[in-house]
Amino acid sequence: MSSSSLLWCLLVVCVLTVVQIYAAEEPKVLKVFNLRASDLDSDLLGIPDAYVEVFRAYGFLGRTEVKNNNHDPSWQEEFSYLNARENNILRLEVYDSDILSDDLLGTCERSIKNGTWKHQCFLKTGGILNYSYTLEPLQ
Protein backbone atom coordinates (compact mmCIF):
# COMPACT_ATOMS: atom_id res chain seq x y z
CA MET A 1 0.00 0.00 0.00
CA SER A 2 1.39 3.42 -0.88
CA SER A 3 2.06 5.99 1.82
CA SER A 4 -0.68 8.31 0.48
CA SER A 5 -3.24 5.48 0.63
CA LEU A 6 -2.18 4.71 4.18
CA LEU A 7 -2.55 8.37 5.15
CA TRP A 8 -6.05 8.47 3.63
CA CYS A 9 -7.04 5.33 5.52
CA LEU A 10 -5.77 6.81 8.80
CA LEU A 11 -7.64 10.04 8.14
CA VAL A 12 -10.89 8.17 7.45
CA VAL A 13 -10.50 6.09 10.63
CA CYS A 14 -9.85 9.25 12.70
CA VAL A 15 -12.86 11.05 11.26
CA LEU A 16 -15.14 8.06 11.82
CA THR A 17 -13.92 7.76 15.42
CA VAL A 18 -14.63 11.44 16.13
CA VAL A 19 -18.09 11.19 14.54
CA GLN A 20 -18.88 8.08 16.58
CA ILE A 21 -17.82 9.75 19.85
CA TYR A 22 -19.77 12.92 19.03
CA ALA A 23 -22.90 10.97 18.04
CA ALA A 24 -22.76 8.91 21.24
CA GLU A 25 -22.85 12.00 23.46
CA GLU A 26 -26.26 12.60 24.94
CA PRO A 27 -27.95 15.78 23.65
CA LYS A 28 -28.30 18.46 26.31
CA VAL A 29 -30.15 21.70 26.81
CA LEU A 30 -28.40 24.93 27.77
CA LYS A 31 -30.42 27.51 29.74
CA VAL A 32 -29.05 30.97 30.51
CA PHE A 33 -30.90 33.00 33.16
CA ASN A 34 -30.63 35.46 36.10
CA LEU A 35 -28.85 38.13 34.10
CA ARG A 36 -28.13 41.23 36.12
CA ALA A 37 -25.50 43.94 36.03
CA SER A 38 -24.17 46.34 38.60
CA ASP A 39 -22.17 49.56 38.56
CA LEU A 40 -22.41 50.01 34.79
CA ASP A 41 -20.51 53.07 33.62
CA SER A 42 -22.43 55.81 31.90
CA ASP A 43 -21.34 57.45 28.69
CA LEU A 44 -21.36 61.13 27.86
CA LEU A 45 -25.14 61.10 27.47
CA GLY A 46 -25.86 59.95 31.04
CA ILE A 47 -27.02 56.74 32.65
CA PRO A 48 -26.72 53.59 30.50
CA ASP A 49 -29.60 51.99 28.64
CA ALA A 50 -28.28 48.44 28.86
CA TYR A 51 -29.14 45.16 27.18
CA VAL A 52 -27.41 41.79 26.75
CA GLU A 53 -26.95 39.62 23.67
CA VAL A 54 -26.43 35.88 24.28
CA PHE A 55 -24.48 33.54 21.98
CA ARG A 56 -23.68 29.81 22.12
CA ALA A 57 -20.65 28.75 20.09
CA TYR A 58 -21.46 30.31 16.70
CA GLY A 59 -25.20 30.78 17.22
CA PHE A 60 -27.21 33.76 18.44
CA LEU A 61 -29.60 32.78 21.24
CA GLY A 62 -31.29 36.11 21.77
CA ARG A 63 -31.29 39.57 23.24
CA THR A 64 -32.76 41.00 26.42
CA GLU A 65 -34.94 44.06 26.51
CA VAL A 66 -33.27 47.44 27.01
CA LYS A 67 -33.29 48.68 30.61
CA ASN A 68 -33.32 52.47 30.31
CA ASN A 69 -31.46 54.77 32.69
CA ASN A 70 -30.20 52.09 35.03
CA HIS A 71 -26.69 51.49 36.46
CA ASP A 72 -27.87 48.18 38.00
CA PRO A 73 -30.26 46.50 35.54
CA SER A 74 -31.63 42.98 35.79
CA TRP A 75 -33.38 41.03 33.05
CA GLN A 76 -36.13 38.41 33.32
CA GLU A 77 -35.45 36.69 30.01
CA GLU A 78 -34.28 33.07 29.89
CA PHE A 79 -32.47 31.71 26.85
CA SER A 80 -32.44 28.02 25.86
CA TYR A 81 -30.59 26.00 23.27
CA LEU A 82 -31.12 22.32 22.44
CA ASN A 83 -28.26 20.04 21.44
CA ALA A 84 -25.66 21.96 23.43
CA ARG A 85 -22.46 20.14 24.28
CA GLU A 86 -20.10 20.42 27.20
CA ASN A 87 -17.18 22.74 26.37
CA ASN A 88 -19.25 24.79 23.90
CA ILE A 89 -18.50 28.48 24.32
CA LEU A 90 -21.12 30.73 25.95
CA ARG A 91 -20.68 34.44 25.17
CA LEU A 92 -22.64 37.36 26.61
CA GLU A 93 -22.20 40.88 25.26
CA VAL A 94 -23.43 43.87 27.27
CA TYR A 95 -24.36 47.01 25.33
CA ASP A 96 -25.47 50.56 26.03
CA SER A 97 -28.26 51.40 23.58
CA ASP A 98 -27.76 54.78 21.90
CA ILE A 99 -29.47 56.65 19.09
CA LEU A 100 -26.65 56.44 16.53
CA SER A 101 -24.81 53.27 17.52
CA ASP A 102 -24.77 51.02 20.55
CA ASP A 103 -21.65 50.92 22.71
CA LEU A 104 -20.17 47.59 23.74
CA LEU A 105 -19.63 47.73 27.51
CA GLY A 106 -18.00 44.32 27.74
CA THR A 107 -17.98 40.66 26.79
CA CYS A 108 -18.15 37.59 29.01
CA GLU A 109 -17.04 34.28 27.54
CA ARG A 110 -16.62 30.82 29.03
CA SER A 111 -16.62 27.14 28.21
CA ILE A 112 -19.82 25.55 29.55
CA LYS A 113 -19.82 22.58 31.92
CA ASN A 114 -22.49 20.13 33.05
CA GLY A 115 -24.67 21.26 35.95
CA THR A 116 -25.88 24.64 37.18
CA TRP A 117 -23.39 27.46 37.58
CA LYS A 118 -23.36 31.11 38.68
CA HIS A 119 -20.73 33.42 37.27
CA GLN A 120 -19.54 36.98 37.63
CA CYS A 121 -17.82 38.82 34.81
CA PHE A 122 -16.00 42.15 35.02
CA LEU A 123 -16.79 44.34 32.00
CA LYS A 124 -14.04 46.25 30.18
CA THR A 125 -15.66 49.66 30.64
CA GLY A 126 -16.52 49.07 34.30
CA GLY A 127 -19.29 47.23 36.01
CA ILE A 128 -20.11 43.59 36.56
CA LEU A 129 -22.41 41.12 34.82
CA ASN A 130 -23.79 38.25 36.92
CA TYR A 131 -25.53 35.33 35.24
CA SER A 132 -26.40 31.68 35.70
CA TYR A 133 -26.61 28.77 33.33
CA THR A 134 -27.62 25.13 33.40
CA LEU A 135 -26.40 22.39 31.06
CA GLU A 136 -28.39 19.21 31.52
CA PRO A 137 -29.70 16.23 29.53
CA LEU A 138 -32.95 16.57 27.62
CA GLN A 139 -35.83 15.09 29.56
DSSP file with accessible surface (Angstrom, degrees, kcal/mol):
  #  RESIDUE AA STRUCTURE BP1 BP2  ACC     N-H-->O    O-->H-N    N-H-->O    O-->H-N    TCO  KAPPA ALPHA  PHI   PSI    X-CA   Y-CA   Z-CA
    1    1 A M              0   0  178      0, 0.0     2,-0.0     0, 0.0     5,-0.0   0.000 360.0 360.0 360.0 136.6    0.0    0.0    0.0
    2    2 A S     >  -     0   0   60      1,-0.1     4,-2.2     4,-0.0     5,-0.2  -0.297 360.0-113.9 -73.6 160.6    1.4    3.4   -0.9
    3    3 A S  H  > S+     0   0   96      1,-0.2     4,-2.3     2,-0.2     5,-0.2   0.865 116.6  53.6 -65.7 -33.5    2.1    6.0    1.8
    4    4 A S  H  > S+     0   0   66      2,-0.2     4,-2.2     1,-0.2    -1,-0.2   0.899 108.8  49.2 -69.0 -36.8   -0.7    8.3    0.5
    5    5 A S  H  > S+     0   0   52      2,-0.2     4,-2.4     1,-0.2    -2,-0.2   0.909 110.8  50.5 -65.8 -40.4   -3.2    5.5    0.6
    6    6 A L  H  X S+     0   0   94     -4,-2.2     4,-2.5     2,-0.2    -2,-0.2   0.919 109.5  50.5 -63.7 -41.4   -2.2    4.7    4.2
    7    7 A L  H  X S+     0   0  115     -4,-2.3     4,-2.4     1,-0.2    -2,-0.2   0.911 110.3  49.9 -62.7 -41.9   -2.6    8.4    5.2
    8    8 A W  H  X S+     0   0  170     -4,-2.2     4,-2.5     2,-0.2    -2,-0.2   0.920 110.2  50.3 -63.7 -41.3   -6.1    8.5    3.6
    9    9 A C  H  X S+     0   0   63     -4,-2.4     4,-2.4     1,-0.2    -2,-0.2   0.924 111.3  48.4 -63.1 -43.8   -7.0    5.3    5.5
   10   10 A L  H  X S+     0   0   96     -4,-2.5     4,-2.5     2,-0.2    -1,-0.2   0.907 111.1  50.9 -62.5 -41.3   -5.8    6.8    8.8
   11   11 A L  H  X S+     0   0   90     -4,-2.4     4,-2.6     2,-0.2     5,-0.2   0.934 110.4  48.6 -62.3 -44.9   -7.6   10.0    8.1
   12   12 A V  H  X S+     0   0   77     -4,-2.5     4,-2.7     1,-0.2     5,-0.2   0.931 111.5  49.7 -62.5 -43.3  -10.9    8.2    7.5
   13   13 A V  H  X S+     0   0   85     -4,-2.4     4,-2.2     1,-0.2    -1,-0.2   0.929 111.8  48.8 -62.4 -43.2  -10.5    6.1   10.6
   14   14 A C  H  X S+     0   0   76     -4,-2.5     4,-2.4     2,-0.2    -2,-0.2   0.933 112.4  47.7 -62.6 -45.4   -9.9    9.2   12.7
   15   15 A V  H  X S+     0   0   78     -4,-2.6     4,-2.6     1,-0.2     5,-0.2   0.932 112.0  49.2 -63.1 -44.5  -12.9   11.1   11.3
   16   16 A L  H  X S+     0   0  109     -4,-2.7     4,-2.4    -5,-0.2    -1,-0.2   0.892 110.3  51.7 -63.8 -36.2  -15.1    8.1   11.8
   17   17 A T  H  X S+     0   0   64     -4,-2.2     4,-2.4    -5,-0.2    -1,-0.2   0.936 110.9  47.1 -65.2 -45.0  -13.9    7.8   15.4
   18   18 A V  H  X S+     0   0   96     -4,-2.4     4,-2.7     1,-0.2     5,-0.2   0.928 112.8  49.3 -63.2 -44.1  -14.6   11.4   16.1
   19   19 A V  H  X S+     0   0   85     -4,-2.6     4,-2.7     1,-0.2     5,-0.2   0.922 110.9  50.3 -61.9 -41.8  -18.1   11.2   14.5
   20   20 A Q  H  X S+     0   0  142     -4,-2.4     4,-1.6    -5,-0.2    -2,-0.2   0.925 112.3  46.3 -64.8 -42.4  -18.9    8.1   16.6
   21   21 A I  H  X S+     0   0  114     -4,-2.4     4,-0.9     2,-0.2    -2,-0.2   0.937 114.7  47.5 -64.1 -45.7  -17.8    9.8   19.8
   22   22 A Y  H >< S+     0   0  125     -4,-2.7     3,-0.6     1,-0.2    -2,-0.2   0.918 112.0  49.4 -64.2 -41.3  -19.8   12.9   19.0
   23   23 A A  H 3< S+     0   0   75     -4,-2.7    -1,-0.2     1,-0.2    -2,-0.2   0.817 106.8  56.6 -69.1 -28.7  -22.9   11.0   18.0
   24   24 A A  H 3< S+     0   0   85     -4,-1.6    -1,-0.2    -5,-0.2    -2,-0.2   0.716  83.6 102.0 -76.8 -20.1  -22.8    8.9   21.2
   25   25 A E  S << S-     0   0   61     -4,-0.9     3,-0.1    -3,-0.6    -3,-0.0  -0.452  82.4-113.5 -68.3 134.3  -22.8   12.0   23.5
   26   26 A E        -     0   0  110     -2,-0.2    -1,-0.1     1,-0.1    -2,-0.1  -0.462  32.2-111.8 -68.8 131.3  -26.3   12.6   24.9
   27   27 A P        -     0   0   51      0, 0.0   111,-1.6     0, 0.0     2,-0.3  -0.389  40.3-166.3 -64.3 143.1  -28.0   15.8   23.7
   28   28 A K  E     -AB  84 137A  21     56,-1.0    56,-2.2   109,-0.2    55,-0.9  -0.851  17.7-126.9-129.1 163.3  -28.3   18.5   26.3
   29   29 A V  E     -AB  82 136A  13    107,-3.2   107,-2.0    -2,-0.3     2,-0.5  -0.932  15.9-152.2-113.2 135.2  -30.2   21.7   26.8
   30   30 A L  E     -AB  81 135A   0     51,-2.7    51,-2.2    -2,-0.4     2,-0.4  -0.926  12.5-173.3-104.2 128.8  -28.4   24.9   27.8
   31   31 A K  E     -AB  80 134A  68    103,-2.5   103,-2.3    -2,-0.5     2,-0.5  -0.994   5.5-165.8-123.6 129.6  -30.4   27.5   29.7
   32   32 A V  E     +AB  79 133A   0     47,-2.9    47,-2.6    -2,-0.4     2,-0.3  -0.959  27.4 142.3-114.7 129.5  -29.0   31.0   30.5
   33   33 A F  E     + B   0 132A  41     99,-2.6    99,-2.8    -2,-0.5    45,-0.1  -0.888  33.3  58.2-155.3 178.6  -30.9   33.0   33.2
   34   34 A N  E     +     0   0A  91     -2,-0.3     2,-0.5    43,-0.2    -1,-0.1   0.890  61.4 178.5  55.1  47.9  -30.6   35.5   36.1
   35   35 A L  E     +C   75   0A   1     40,-0.5    40,-3.0    42,-0.4     2,-0.3  -0.683  10.2 151.9 -81.8 126.4  -28.8   38.1   34.1
   36   36 A R  E     -CB  74 130A 130     94,-2.4    94,-3.5    -2,-0.5     2,-0.3  -0.981  25.1-157.1-153.9 145.6  -28.1   41.2   36.1
   37   37 A A  E     - B   0 129A   6     36,-3.3     2,-0.3    -2,-0.3    92,-0.2  -0.838   5.2-163.0-120.2 159.7  -25.5   43.9   36.0
   38   38 A S  E     + B   0 128A  31     90,-2.2    90,-2.4    -2,-0.3    34,-0.2  -0.992  65.1   9.6-143.5 148.9  -24.2   46.3   38.6
   39   39 A D  S    S-     0   0  107     -2,-0.3    33,-0.2    88,-0.2     2,-0.1   0.808  73.2-178.0  56.6  37.7  -22.2   49.6   38.6
   40   40 A L        -     0   0    2     31,-2.5    87,-0.2    87,-0.1    -1,-0.2  -0.458  26.8-118.9 -66.1 137.0  -22.4   50.0   34.8
   41   41 A D        -     0   0   85     85,-0.7     2,-0.2    -2,-0.1    -1,-0.1  -0.505  23.3-132.7 -75.7 145.4  -20.5   53.1   33.6
   42   42 A S        -     0   0   63     -2,-0.2     5,-0.2     1,-0.1     2,-0.1  -0.589  14.1-135.8 -92.9 159.1  -22.4   55.8   31.9
   43   43 A D  B >   -E   46   0B  43      3,-0.9     3,-1.6    -2,-0.2    -1,-0.1  -0.247  45.6 -74.3 -96.7-165.2  -21.3   57.4   28.7
   44   44 A L  T 3  S+     0   0  180      1,-0.3     3,-0.1    -2,-0.1    -2,-0.0   0.746 129.0  59.9 -64.5 -23.2  -21.4   61.1   27.9
   45   45 A L  T 3  S-     0   0  141      1,-0.2     2,-0.4     2,-0.0    -1,-0.3   0.459 113.4-107.0 -87.8  -2.6  -25.1   61.1   27.5
   46   46 A G  B <  S+E   43   0B  30     -3,-1.6    -3,-0.9    23,-0.0    -1,-0.2  -0.893  74.5  17.2 123.6-144.5  -25.9   59.9   31.0
   47   47 A I  S    S-     0   0   71     -2,-0.4    22,-0.4    -5,-0.2    -5,-0.1  -0.406  84.2-100.7 -73.9 141.1  -27.0   56.7   32.6
   48   48 A P        -     0   0    0      0, 0.0    22,-2.4     0, 0.0     2,-0.6  -0.233  15.0-149.5 -66.9 150.2  -26.7   53.6   30.5
   49   49 A D        -     0   0   35     48,-0.2    48,-3.4    19,-0.2    19,-0.2  -0.850  38.1-166.5-111.2  85.7  -29.6   52.0   28.6
   50   50 A A  E     +FG  67  96C   0     17,-1.3    17,-3.0    -2,-0.6     2,-0.3  -0.463  23.3 163.2 -91.7 150.6  -28.3   48.4   28.9
   51   51 A Y  E     - G   0  95C   7     44,-1.8    44,-2.8    15,-0.2     2,-0.4  -0.949  24.6-133.3-149.3 165.8  -29.1   45.2   27.2
   52   52 A V  E     - G   0  94C   0     -2,-0.3    12,-2.6    13,-0.2     2,-0.4  -0.978   5.3-155.6-126.8 136.9  -27.4   41.8   26.8
   53   53 A E  E     -HG  63  93C  37     40,-2.6    40,-2.6    -2,-0.4     2,-0.4  -0.930  16.1-151.8-107.4 137.5  -27.0   39.6   23.7
   54   54 A V  E     -HG  62  92C   0      8,-3.0     7,-3.0    -2,-0.4     8,-1.4  -0.927  14.7-179.9-117.5 131.8  -26.4   35.9   24.3
   55   55 A F  E     -HG  60  91C  28     36,-3.0    36,-2.6    -2,-0.4     2,-0.5  -0.959  16.1-157.8-129.5 146.1  -24.5   33.5   22.0
   56   56 A R  E >   -HG  59  90C  34      3,-2.9     3,-3.6    -2,-0.3    34,-0.2  -0.994  68.9 -51.2-122.9 122.2  -23.7   29.8   22.1
   57   57 A A  T 3  S-     0   0   20     32,-4.0    34,-0.0    -2,-0.5    -2,-0.0  -0.304 126.1 -19.4  49.1-111.3  -20.7   28.7   20.1
   58   58 A Y  T 3  S+     0   0  234     -2,-0.1     2,-0.4    -3,-0.1    -1,-0.3   0.329 120.2  94.5-105.5   7.9  -21.5   30.3   16.7
   59   59 A G  E <   -H   56   0C  26     -3,-3.6    -3,-2.9     2,-0.0     2,-0.5  -0.809  69.6-129.5-110.9 142.8  -25.2   30.8   17.2
   60   60 A F  E     -H   55   0C 115     -2,-0.4    -5,-0.2    -5,-0.2     3,-0.1  -0.726  20.7-177.5 -83.7 124.7  -27.2   33.8   18.4
   61   61 A L  E     -     0   0C  35     -7,-3.0     2,-0.3    -2,-0.5    19,-0.2   0.733  50.6 -79.9 -94.4 -29.6  -29.6   32.8   21.2
   62   62 A G  E     -H   54   0C  11     -8,-1.4    -8,-3.0    17,-0.1     2,-0.4  -0.917  34.1 -96.0 154.9-176.6  -31.3   36.1   21.8
   63   63 A R  E     -H   53   0C 108     -2,-0.3   -10,-0.2   -10,-0.2     3,-0.1  -0.991  26.8-128.9-139.1 140.0  -31.3   39.6   23.2
   64   64 A T        -     0   0    4    -12,-2.6     2,-0.1    -2,-0.4     3,-0.0  -0.323  38.6 -91.1 -77.7 170.2  -32.8   41.0   26.4
   65   65 A E        -     0   0  100      1,-0.1     2,-0.4   -14,-0.1   -13,-0.2  -0.369  48.5 -97.1 -73.4 161.3  -34.9   44.1   26.5
   66   66 A V        -     0   0   38    -15,-0.1     2,-0.8    -2,-0.1   -15,-0.2  -0.691  28.3-150.7 -81.6 130.2  -33.3   47.4   27.0
   67   67 A K  B     -F   50   0C  52    -17,-3.0   -17,-1.3    -2,-0.4     3,-0.5  -0.898  21.9-143.3-102.2 104.3  -33.3   48.7   30.6
   68   68 A N        -     0   0  108     -2,-0.8   -19,-0.2   -19,-0.2   -21,-0.0  -0.422  66.7  -4.0 -74.5 142.1  -33.3   52.5   30.3
   69   69 A N  S    S+     0   0  112    -22,-0.4     2,-0.4     1,-0.1    -1,-0.2   0.897  94.1 132.5  49.2  59.1  -31.5   54.8   32.7
   70   70 A N        -     0   0   56    -22,-2.4   -20,-0.3    -3,-0.5    -1,-0.1  -0.944  42.3-173.3-147.3 118.3  -30.2   52.1   35.0
   71   71 A H  S    S+     0   0   70     -2,-0.4   -31,-2.5     1,-0.2    -1,-0.1   0.679  95.5  38.3 -76.6 -20.7  -26.7   51.5   36.5
   72   72 A D  S    S+     0   0   89    -34,-0.2    -1,-0.2   -33,-0.2   -34,-0.1  -0.465  82.2 170.5-130.7  61.3  -27.9   48.2   38.0
   73   73 A P        -     0   0    0      0, 0.0   -36,-3.3     0, 0.0     2,-0.3  -0.312  14.2-166.2 -76.0 155.0  -30.3   46.5   35.5
   74   74 A S  E     -C   36   0A  54    -38,-0.3     2,-0.4    -2,-0.0   -38,-0.2  -0.978   8.5-148.1-134.3 151.4  -31.6   43.0   35.8
   75   75 A W  E     -C   35   0A   6    -40,-3.0   -40,-0.5    -2,-0.3   -41,-0.2  -0.946  11.4-156.8-124.3 142.3  -33.4   41.0   33.1
   76   76 A Q        +     0   0  155     -2,-0.4   -42,-0.1   -42,-0.1    -1,-0.1   0.581  57.4 115.6 -91.6 -11.5  -36.1   38.4   33.3
   77   77 A E        -     0   0   49    -44,-0.1   -42,-0.4   -42,-0.1     2,-0.4  -0.213  48.1-158.5 -63.7 148.2  -35.4   36.7   30.0
   78   78 A E        -     0   0  109    -45,-0.1     2,-0.4   -44,-0.1   -45,-0.2  -0.993   5.6-154.5-125.5 136.7  -34.3   33.1   29.9
   79   79 A F  E     -A   32   0A  18    -47,-2.6   -47,-2.9    -2,-0.4     2,-0.3  -0.927  11.1-171.9-116.0 135.7  -32.5   31.7   26.9
   80   80 A S  E     -A   31   0A  64     -2,-0.4     2,-0.4   -49,-0.2   -49,-0.2  -0.946   8.8-174.1-128.9 148.6  -32.4   28.0   25.9
   81   81 A Y  E >   -A   30   0A  71    -51,-2.2   -51,-2.7    -2,-0.3     3,-0.5  -0.980  15.1-144.9-142.2 126.7  -30.6   26.0   23.3
   82   82 A L  E 3  S+A   29   0A 100     -2,-0.4   -53,-0.2   -53,-0.2    -2,-0.0  -0.568  81.0  28.8 -85.6 155.7  -31.1   22.3   22.4
   83   83 A N  E 3  S+     0   0A  88    -55,-0.9    -1,-0.2    -2,-0.2   -54,-0.2   0.784  79.7 160.1  65.9  29.5  -28.3   20.0   21.4
   84   84 A A  E <   -A   28   0A   0    -56,-2.2   -56,-1.0    -3,-0.5     2,-0.4  -0.450  25.4-149.3 -74.2 156.1  -25.7   22.0   23.4
   85   85 A R    >   -     0   0   30     -2,-0.1     3,-2.1   -58,-0.1    27,-0.2  -0.958  24.1 -95.6-127.8 147.5  -22.5   20.1   24.3
   86   86 A E  T 3  S+     0   0   68     -2,-0.4    27,-0.2     1,-0.3     3,-0.1  -0.318 112.2  28.6 -58.3 142.7  -20.1   20.4   27.2
   87   87 A N  T 3  S+     0   0   91     25,-3.0    -1,-0.3     1,-0.3    26,-0.1   0.388  84.6 138.3  78.6   0.5  -17.2   22.7   26.4
   88   88 A N    <   -     0   0   32     -3,-2.1    24,-2.9    24,-0.1     2,-0.5  -0.400  61.1-107.3 -61.2 156.3  -19.3   24.8   23.9
   89   89 A I  E     - I   0 111C  64     22,-0.2   -32,-4.0    -3,-0.1     2,-0.5  -0.763  27.7-159.6 -93.4 130.3  -18.5   28.5   24.3
   90   90 A L  E     -GI  56 110C   0     20,-3.2    20,-2.2    -2,-0.5     2,-0.4  -0.933  13.5-174.3-104.9 128.1  -21.1   30.7   26.0
   91   91 A R  E     -GI  55 109C  59    -36,-2.6   -36,-3.0    -2,-0.5     2,-0.4  -0.992   9.7-172.3-128.7 131.6  -20.7   34.4   25.2
   92   92 A L  E     -GI  54 108C   0     16,-2.9    16,-3.0    -2,-0.4     2,-0.5  -0.990   6.0-163.8-121.6 131.0  -22.6   37.4   26.6
   93   93 A E  E     -GI  53 107C  26    -40,-2.6   -40,-2.6    -2,-0.4     2,-0.5  -0.972   6.2-153.4-117.7 126.1  -22.2   40.9   25.3
   94   94 A V  E     -GI  52 106C   0     12,-2.8    11,-3.1    -2,-0.5    12,-1.3  -0.864  18.7-175.6-102.3 129.5  -23.4   43.9   27.3
   95   95 A Y  E     -GI  51 104C  41    -44,-2.8   -44,-1.8    -2,-0.5     2,-0.6  -0.885  27.8-137.4-124.3 155.2  -24.4   47.0   25.3
   96   96 A D  E     -GI  50 103C   2      7,-2.7     7,-2.3    -2,-0.3     2,-0.3  -0.964  32.3-132.6-106.4 115.4  -25.5   50.6   26.0
   97   97 A S        +     0   0   30    -48,-3.4     2,-0.3    -2,-0.6   -48,-0.2  -0.567  34.0 172.4 -73.3 126.7  -28.3   51.4   23.6
   98   98 A D        -     0   0   31     -2,-0.3     4,-0.1     1,-0.1    -2,-0.0  -0.878  42.7-110.8-130.3 167.3  -27.8   54.8   21.9
   99   99 A I  S    S+     0   0  167     -2,-0.3     3,-0.1     1,-0.1    -1,-0.1   0.938 113.0  27.2 -66.2 -48.5  -29.5   56.7   19.1
  100  100 A L  S    S-     0   0  169      1,-0.3     2,-0.3    -3,-0.1    -1,-0.1   0.948 135.2 -14.3 -83.7 -52.7  -26.6   56.4   16.5
  101  101 A S        -     0   0   78     -5,-0.1    -1,-0.3     2,-0.0     2,-0.2  -0.985  68.1-111.6-152.8 146.4  -24.8   53.3   17.5
  102  102 A D        -     0   0   56     -2,-0.3     2,-0.5    -3,-0.1    -5,-0.2  -0.542  29.5-131.9 -81.0 141.8  -24.8   51.0   20.5
  103  103 A D  E     -I   96   0C  61     -7,-2.3    -7,-2.7    -2,-0.2     2,-0.6  -0.816  12.9-129.9 -96.8 131.0  -21.7   50.9   22.7
  104  104 A L  E     -I   95   0C  59     -2,-0.5    -9,-0.3    -9,-0.2     3,-0.1  -0.677  22.6-176.4 -77.3 119.2  -20.2   47.6   23.7
  105  105 A L  E     -     0   0C  11    -11,-3.1    20,-1.9    -2,-0.6     2,-0.3   0.724  59.7 -45.4 -88.4 -25.7  -19.6   47.7   27.5
  106  106 A G  E     -I   94   0C   1    -12,-1.3   -12,-2.8    17,-0.2     2,-0.4  -0.877  45.8-120.3 167.3 163.9  -18.0   44.3   27.7
  107  107 A T  E     -I   93   0C  60     -2,-0.3     2,-0.4   -14,-0.2   -14,-0.2  -0.978  13.1-161.7-127.2 137.1  -18.0   40.7   26.8
  108  108 A a  E     +I   92   0C   3    -16,-3.0   -16,-2.9    -2,-0.4     2,-0.4  -0.976  17.5 174.7-117.0 131.6  -18.1   37.6   29.0
  109  109 A E  E     +I   91   0C 119     -2,-0.4     2,-0.3   -18,-0.2   -18,-0.2  -1.000   5.2 153.8-141.9 136.8  -17.0   34.3   27.5
  110  110 A R  E     -I   90   0C  87    -20,-2.2   -20,-3.2    -2,-0.4     2,-0.4  -0.989  44.3-106.2-158.4 156.7  -16.6   30.8   29.0
  111  111 A S  E     -I   89   0C  42     -2,-0.3   -22,-0.2   -22,-0.2     2,-0.1  -0.746  45.5-124.3 -83.3 127.3  -16.6   27.1   28.2
  112  112 A I        -     0   0    0    -24,-2.9   -25,-3.0    -2,-0.4     2,-0.3  -0.458  25.8-165.5 -81.2 149.0  -19.8   25.5   29.5
  113  113 A K        -     0   0   79    -27,-0.2    22,-0.2    -2,-0.1     4,-0.1  -0.872  32.2 -84.8-125.8 160.1  -19.8   22.6   31.9
  114  114 A N  S    S+     0   0   62     -2,-0.3     2,-0.2    20,-0.1    22,-0.2  -0.316  91.1  30.1 -62.8 145.9  -22.5   20.1   33.1
  115  115 A G  E    S-D  135   0A  32     20,-2.6    20,-2.4     2,-0.0     2,-0.4  -0.576 100.7 -48.6 105.6-167.4  -24.7   21.3   36.0
  116  116 A T  E     -D  134   0A  90     18,-0.2     2,-0.3    -2,-0.2    18,-0.2  -0.937  57.3-179.5-112.2 132.2  -25.9   24.6   37.2
  117  117 A W  E     -D  133   0A 110     16,-2.8    16,-2.3    -2,-0.4     2,-0.4  -0.967  21.1-152.4-135.0 147.8  -23.4   27.5   37.6
  118  118 A K  E     -D  132   0A 170     -2,-0.3     2,-0.3    14,-0.2    14,-0.2  -0.964  23.7-176.0-116.8 135.6  -23.4   31.1   38.7
  119  119 A H  E     -D  131   0A  34     12,-3.1    12,-2.1    -2,-0.4     2,-0.4  -0.942  19.5-153.3-134.2 157.1  -20.7   33.4   37.3
  120  120 A Q  E     -D  130   0A 102     -2,-0.3     2,-0.4    10,-0.2    10,-0.2  -0.989  14.2-169.1-127.8 134.0  -19.5   37.0   37.6
  121  121 A a  E     -D  129   0A  20      8,-2.6     8,-2.9    -2,-0.4     2,-0.5  -0.991  16.9-138.5-130.4 130.1  -17.8   38.8   34.8
  122  122 A F  E     -D  128   0A 144     -2,-0.4     6,-0.2     6,-0.2     2,-0.2  -0.781  25.1-135.5 -89.5 125.3  -16.0   42.2   35.0
  123  123 A L    >   -     0   0   11      4,-2.4     3,-1.6    -2,-0.5   -17,-0.2  -0.516  12.6-123.1 -84.8 149.6  -16.8   44.3   32.0
  124  124 A K  T 3  S+     0   0  159      1,-0.3   -18,-0.2    -2,-0.2    -1,-0.1   0.784 110.9  44.6 -65.0 -28.7  -14.0   46.2   30.2
  125  125 A T  T 3  S-     0   0   51    -20,-1.9    -1,-0.3     1,-0.3   -19,-0.1   0.389 128.8 -80.5 -95.7   3.0  -15.7   49.7   30.6
  126  126 A G  S <  S+     0   0   23     -3,-1.6   -85,-0.7     1,-0.3    -1,-0.3  -0.108  85.9  74.2 110.3 148.7  -16.5   49.1   34.3
  127  127 A G        -     0   0   14    -87,-0.2    -4,-2.4    -3,-0.1     2,-0.4  -0.283  65.8 -98.3 101.0 171.7  -19.3   47.2   36.0
  128  128 A I  E     -BD  38 122A  29    -90,-2.4   -90,-2.2    -6,-0.2     2,-0.5  -0.983  15.9-152.4-133.5 140.4  -20.1   43.6   36.6
  129  129 A L  E     -BD  37 121A   0     -8,-2.9    -8,-2.6    -2,-0.4     2,-0.4  -0.969  13.5-168.0-112.2 124.8  -22.4   41.1   34.8
  130  130 A N  E     +BD  36 120A  21    -94,-3.5   -94,-2.4    -2,-0.5     2,-0.3  -0.917  18.2 155.7-107.1 141.1  -23.8   38.3   36.9
  131  131 A Y  E     - D   0 119A   5    -12,-2.1   -12,-3.1    -2,-0.4     2,-0.3  -0.980  27.1-144.0-157.4 163.9  -25.5   35.3   35.2
  132  132 A S  E     -BD  33 118A   6    -99,-2.8   -99,-2.6    -2,-0.3     2,-0.3  -0.929  14.2-175.5-128.7 154.8  -26.4   31.7   35.7
  133  133 A Y  E     -BD  32 117A   3    -16,-2.3   -16,-2.8    -2,-0.3     2,-0.4  -0.987  11.3-154.6-146.7 157.2  -26.6   28.8   33.3
  134  134 A T  E     -BD  31 116A  12   -103,-2.3  -103,-2.5    -2,-0.3     2,-0.5  -0.998   3.3-170.3-129.2 135.2  -27.6   25.1   33.4
  135  135 A L  E     +BD  30 115A   2    -20,-2.4   -20,-2.6    -2,-0.4  -105,-0.2  -0.983  29.8 146.8-122.9 113.5  -26.4   22.4   31.1
  136  136 A E  E     -B   29   0A  64   -107,-2.0  -107,-3.2    -2,-0.5   -52,-0.1  -0.968  49.8 -83.5-145.6 159.6  -28.4   19.2   31.5
  137  137 A P  E     -B   28   0A  49      0, 0.0  -109,-0.2     0, 0.0     2,-0.1  -0.266  52.4 -98.8 -61.6 150.3  -29.7   16.2   29.5
  138  138 A L              0   0   73   -111,-1.6   -56,-0.0     1,-0.0  -110,-0.0  -0.440 360.0 360.0 -65.4 142.0  -33.0   16.6   27.6
  139  139 A Q              0   0  213     -2,-0.1    -1,-0.0    -3,-0.1    -3,-0.0  -0.836 360.0 360.0-119.6 360.0  -35.8   15.1   29.6
